[in-house]
């Protein structure tokens, strides 16, 4: 986070606030702890507080991050998840299975072009 705030990287964090309370967020990092180091950058830590879910917050944050990165010439963007169907609503496509660092099972890798 410090590197982003100090403009040392294009990868940062996107938040949704309700007054001064963080109710949702996600980050963009080089690699989200998987074996495909060539697939970068990665959206990570997508989260919305339970009371704020199903209001489009995560989708808006995903779109904001993708558009912000695209405006900086960074595309495509990747993410790993065990979810199915959620990310497709926001233009993400299943790409392949990847092995998480220290994880016994493979997980889904998505791409946003």
HULIN-V242504 format. One record per helix or strand of 3 or more residues. SS is the DSSP state (alpha for helix, beta for strand). FROM is the first residue (numbers start at 1). TO is the last residue. If there is no record, write none. Layout:
BEGIN
SS | FROM | TO
SS | FROM | TO
END
This chain:
BEGIN
alpha | 2 | 5
beta | 13 | 18
beta | 21 | 29
beta | 42 | 48
alpha | 50 | 52
alpha | 57 | 71
beta | 77 | 81
alpha | 87 | 90
beta | 93 | 100
beta | 106 | 112
END
